[in-house]
Amino acid sequence: MALSIVLQGKKLLAHKKYHEVVRLLEPHVLEYRDSFAFHFYVGLAYLNLGEMASAKDYFSTAKKLK
């Protein structure tokens, strides 16, 4: 069974491949607009890349979804 995009992103995040997480997940932002995990993982990737404004936006959305 193929992994969902979000689970693929989680796996990349665990391997500290932050640029790849963003590259994989961001094009699917509309499909996963109601997914806490999606926004949380992209937020973590941006945080580790040092892009605080983007991280804040994704974490804010994740918080609203919770």
JOURHU-V992974 format. One record per pair of residues at least 24 apart in sequence whose C-alpha atoms are under 8 Angstrom apart, sorted by the first residue. I is the first residue (numbers start at 1). J is the second residue. D is the distance in whole Angstrom. If there is no record, write none. Layout:
i	j	d
I	J	D
I	J	D
This chain:
i	j	d
6	37	7
6	38	6
9	41	7
10	41	7
13	41	7
13	45	7
18	45	5
18	46	7
18	48	7
18	49	7
19	45	7
19	49	8
21	45	7
22	46	8
34	65	7
35	62	8
35	65	7
36	61	8
36	62	5
36	63	8
36	65	6
36	66	7
37	62	7
